[in-house]
């Protein structure tokens, strides 16, 4: 869980709480760079798994995606302002802390 570092850097995190989710991920960066596909934004998904994303650098596409999907999903999402791991994530966080490592 990178939530503490992301939150400290000013990243806004929301937990989706709406209808069952699809596997597709979408993101808009800096109001113009859009990615949509099945991969997570991590090394394993981007390099080892057979997943694909489409990347588009276009302000109009970014605005359309934001208005049609992201703003709608925000209505059923919860803003994360602090990170308090629970369940298995709490166990992993404690184990890493004891080992002197970060997640």
Residue pairs with C-beta under 8 A, 6 or more apart in sequence:
1 83
1 85
1 89
1 93
1 103
2 103
3 13
3 80
3 83
4 83
6 13
7 13
7 80
7 81
7 82
7 83
12 79
13 79
13 80
14 73
14 74
14 77
14 78
14 79
14 80
15 77
15 78
15 80
16 73
16 76
16 77
17 76
17 77
17 78
18 73
18 75
18 76
18 77
19 76
23 38
24 36
24 37
24 38
25 35
25 36
25 37
25 38
25 39
25 40
25 41
25 53
26 34
26 35
26 36
26 65
26 69
26 70
27 34
27 35
27 36
27 41
28 34
28 62
28 65
28 66
28 70
29 35
31 59
31 62
31 63
32 57
32 58
32 59
32 62
33 55
33 56
33 57
33 62
34 55
34 56
34 57
34 58
34 61
34 62
34 65
35 41
35 53
35 54
35 55
35 56
36 53
36 54
36 65
37 51
37 52
37 53
37 54
38 51
38 52
38 53
39 45
39 46
39 49
39 51
39 52
39 53
40 46
45 51
56 62
85 92
85 93
92 103
93 103
96 102
96 103
